[in-house]
């Protein structure tokens, strides 16, 4: 049987095929009857050359093309042209039809994607998906780190606030502790000053009274004895505290709110707790007055 088949030529991994007519019993690269074309699908040219007249002759004489050759003839439009000729179309009609068929085929090739392009597109899609997932994980990790940092800042701020509050409390306590001795010292000094003034006043009063009574006693010096003079001095000394107590009683009727802080402290220092009953009012808010009153009660 005569066949139209491909005969391998060219180099290793860069084959070029000759379209030949040969006996089916001959080997692939053996003896041929005739070469009717050439197919190059590897090199830069990628061209197909057909001797259509000789191919048509051998087909008319019973030659059978192999599947590969038949595919090449179909892609080149040879079989379609032969079919139109069998229908009795004119050469002009055949050329117009083939031109339309070629344009349609070229547009399909532009829209069709090869397997290589499909694999490339799938790889790019997978790469984009991996990048998207990586970015999403990175953003989630960043959000978690930001939340942890915010929580640490809040904890640190709370600790700082607590420490500042404790320091403020300690400072206030220290200031209060420092003020208390100062107020006690002021109260003691005030008490000492008041006692000294009271003593001096008492001595002056007793001296004046004694001096006033001395001339009267000198007139009767011969009749008055030393014991009488001592009794007079004792009576004079006893009368002076009574008068001071009367003055204190009269002054105790006043309220601490009616005096300045210094006068109130002096007044408290100069009188006893019983005499100061009701002197310090409940709405008294001055620390020095209250401290003097507390010190007076403890004394």
C-alpha positions in Angstrom: 0.0 0.0 0.0 1.2 3.5 -0.9 1.2 6.0 2.0 1.8 9.7 2.4 3.8 10.0 5.6 6.5 12.0 7.5 10.2 11.3 7.2 12.4 12.6 10.1 15.3 14.9 9.2 17.2 17.6 11.0 19.2 17.5 14.3 18.6 16.0 17.7 15.7 17.8 19.5 15.3 20.0 16.4 13.6 17.8 13.9 12.4 18.8 10.4 10.0 16.4 8.6 9.7 15.7 4.9 6.3 14.7 3.5 7.0 11.7 1.3 5.2 9.0 -0.7 6.5 5.6 0.2 5.6 2.0 0.5 4.1 1.1 3.8 6.5 -1.8 4.1 9.5 0.5 3.9 11.1 1.7 7.2 10.6 5.3 8.3 13.9 6.6 7.0 14.2 4.0 4.2 13.5 4.2 0.5 10.9 6.7 -0.7 9.0 7.1 -3.9 8.7 10.9 -4.0 8.9 13.9 -1.7 5.8 16.1 -1.9 6.4 18.6 0.9 8.2 19.7 4.1 7.0 20.5 7.6 9.0 22.6 10.1 7.3 23.2 13.5 10.4 23.8 15.6 12.7 26.3 14.1 12.1 30.1 13.8 10.6 29.7 10.4 7.8 27.3 11.3 6.8 26.9 7.7 4.8 24.2 5.8 5.5 23.6 2.1 3.1 21.5 0.1 3.2 20.3 -3.5 -0.6 20.3 -3.9 -0.6 18.9 -7.5 1.5 15.8 -6.6 -0.4 15.2 -3.4 -3.7 15.4 -5.3 -2.2 13.0 -7.9 -1.2 10.4 -5.3 -4.5 10.7 -3.4 -6.4 10.2 -6.7 -4.2 7.0 -7.3 -5.2 5.5 -3.9 -2.4 6.7 -1.6 -3.5 7.0 2.1 -2.1 9.8 4.3 -1.2 9.0 7.9 -3.0 10.8 10.7 -0.1 13.3 11.1 -0.1 14.1 7.4 -3.9 14.4 7.3 -3.8 16.9 10.2 -1.2 19.0 8.4 -3.3 19.0 5.2 -6.4 20.0 7.1 -4.7 22.8 8.9 -3.3 24.2 5.6 -6.8 24.1 4.0 -5.8 21.5 1.3 -8.6 19.1 2.2 -11.1 21.9 2.3 -10.0 23.1 -1.1 -10.2 19.6 -2.5 -13.7 19.2 -1.1 -14.8 22.5 -2.8 -13.3 21.2 -6.1 -15.3 18.0 -5.8 -18.5 20.2 -5.4 -17.7 21.8 -8.7 -16.8 25.3 -7.4 -15.0 27.7 -9.7 -11.5 28.9 -9.0 -12.7 32.4 -7.9 -15.3 30.9 -5.5 -12.7 28.6 -4.1 -10.2 31.4 -3.5 -12.8 33.6 -1.8 -14.0 30.8 0.4 -10.4 29.9 1.3 -9.6 33.5 2.1 -12.7 33.7 4.4 -11.7 30.4 6.0 -8.2 31.6 6.6 -9.3 34.8 8.3 -11.7 33.0 10.5 -9.0 30.5 11.5 -6.5 33.3 12.3 -9.0 35.0 14.5 -9.6 31.8 16.4 -5.9 31.3 16.9 -5.7 34.8 18.4 -8.4 34.0 20.9 -7.4 30.5 21.7 -4.8 29.9 24.4 -2.2 27.2 24.3 -1.6 24.7 27.0 1.6 26.5 27.9 -0.3 29.8 28.3 -3.0 28.1 30.4 -0.3 26.6 32.7 1.3 30.0 33.0 -2.0 31.7 33.8 -2.8 29.1 36.5 0.7 29.5 38.0 0.2 33.3 38.1 -3.2 32.9 39.7 -1.8 30.5 42.4 1.1 33.0 43.1 -1.4 35.8 43.5 -3.5 33.8 45.9 -0.4 32.8 47.9 0.6 36.5 48.1 -2.9 37.5 49.1 -3.0 34.9 51.9 0.5 35.9 53.1 -0.5 39.6 53.2 -3.7 38.7 55.1 -1.7 36.7 57.6 0.8 39.5 58.0 -2.0 42.1 58.5 -3.6 39.9 61.1 -0.3 39.4 62.9 0.3 43.1 62.8 -3.2 43.8 64.3 -2.5 41.3 67.1 0.8 42.9 67.8 -0.8 46.3 67.9 -3.5 45.1 70.3 -0.8 43.6 72.6 1.2 46.8 72.5 -1.9 48.8 73.4 -2.7 46.5 76.3 0.9 46.8 77.5 0.6 50.6 77.3 -2.6 50.6 79.2 -1.1 48.4 81.9 2.0 50.6 82.1 -0.1 53.8 82.3 -2.2 52.2 85.1 0.9 51.3 87.0 2.3 54.8 86.5 -0.9 56.3 87.8 -0.9 54.1 90.8 2.7 54.9 91.6 2.1 58.6 91.1 -1.0 58.4 93.4 1.1 56.6 96.1 3.8 59.1 95.8 1.3 62.0 96.2 -0.2 60.3 99.2 3.2 59.8 100.8 4.1 63.5 100.1 0.8 64.6 101.6 1.4 62.4 104.6 5.0 63.7 104.9 3.8 67.3 104.7 1.1 66.7 107.3 3.6 65.0 109.6 6.0 67.9 109.1 3.2 70.5 109.8 2.0 68.8 112.9 5.3 69.2 114.9 5.5 72.8 113.6 2.0 73.5 114.8 2.8 71.8 118.1 5.9 74.0 118.4 3.9 77.1 117.6 1.3 76.0 120.2 4.0 75.4 122.8 5.7 78.8 122.1 2.3 80.5 122.2 1.5 78.8 125.5 4.8 79.8 127.0 4.4 83.4 125.8 0.9 83.5 127.2 2.0 82.0 130.5 4.9 84.5 130.7 2.5 87.4 130.0 0.0 86.2 132.5 2.8 85.8 135.1 4.1 89.3 134.4 0.6 90.8 134.5 0.0 89.1 137.9 3.3 90.2 139.3 2.7 93.8 138.1 -0.8 93.8 139.6 0.3 92.4 142.9 3.2 94.8 143.0 1.0 97.8 142.2 -1.6 96.8 144.8 1.1 96.2 147.4 2.7 99.6 146.5 -0.6 101.3 146.8 -1.3 99.7 150.2 2.2 100.2 151.5 1.8 104.0 152.2 -1.4 103.3 154.1 0.4 100.7 156.1 3.4 102.9 156.7 1.2 105.4 158.6 0.3 102.6 161.0 3.7 100.9 160.8 4.1 100.9 164.5 0.7 99.0 164.9 1.0 96.6 162.1 3.3 93.6 162.4 5.1 91.7 159.9 2.5 88.9 160.0 -0.2 91.5 159.0 1.9 92.5 156.0 2.3 88.9 154.9 -1.5 88.3 155.2 -2.1 91.4 153.1 0.3 90.1 150.4 -1.4 86.7 150.5 -4.9 88.2 150.2 -3.6 90.4 147.3 -2.2 87.3 145.5 -5.5 85.4 146.0 -7.6 88.3 144.7 -5.6 88.6 141.5 -6.4 85.2 140.0 -10.0 85.7 140.9 -10.1 88.9 138.9 -8.2 87.2 136.0 -10.7 84.3 136.2 -13.5 86.8 136.1 -12.0 88.4 133.0 -11.4 85.0 131.4 -15.0 84.0 132.1 -16.2 87.2 130.5 -13.8 86.7 127.5 -14.8 83.0 127.1 -18.2 84.0 126.0 -16.6 85.0 122.6 -16.3 82.5 119.8 -13.1 81.6 118.0 -14.7 82.6 114.7 -14.8 86.2 115.9 -11.0 86.3 116.3 -8.1 86.0 114.1 -6.1 82.7 114.2 -3.3 84.2 116.3 -5.7 85.8 118.8 -7.7 82.6 119.1 -4.5 80.6 119.7 -3.3 83.1 122.3 -6.7 83.0 124.0 -6.7 79.2 124.2 -3.2 79.2 125.6 -4.2 81.8 128.3 -7.2 80.0 129.6 -8.1 76.6 131.0 -10.2 73.9 129.3 -13.1 74.6 131.6 -13.0 78.3 130.8 -12.8 77.6 127.0 -16.0 75.6 127.0 -17.8 76.6 123.8 -15.1 78.9 122.6 -14.0 76.7 119.7 -17.1 76.4 117.5 -18.0 73.2 115.5 -17.6 74.9 112.2 -14.0 76.0 113.0 -11.8 74.9 110.1 -8.5 76.6 110.8 -5.8 74.1 111.5 -3.8 76.2 113.9 -6.8 76.9 116.1 -7.9 73.3 116.1 -4.3 72.1 116.8 -4.1 74.6 119.8 -7.4 73.4 121.1 -6.4 69.7 120.8 -3.1 70.4 122.5 -4.9 72.3 125.3 -7.3 69.4 125.9 -4.4 66.9 126.0 -2.4 69.1 128.4 
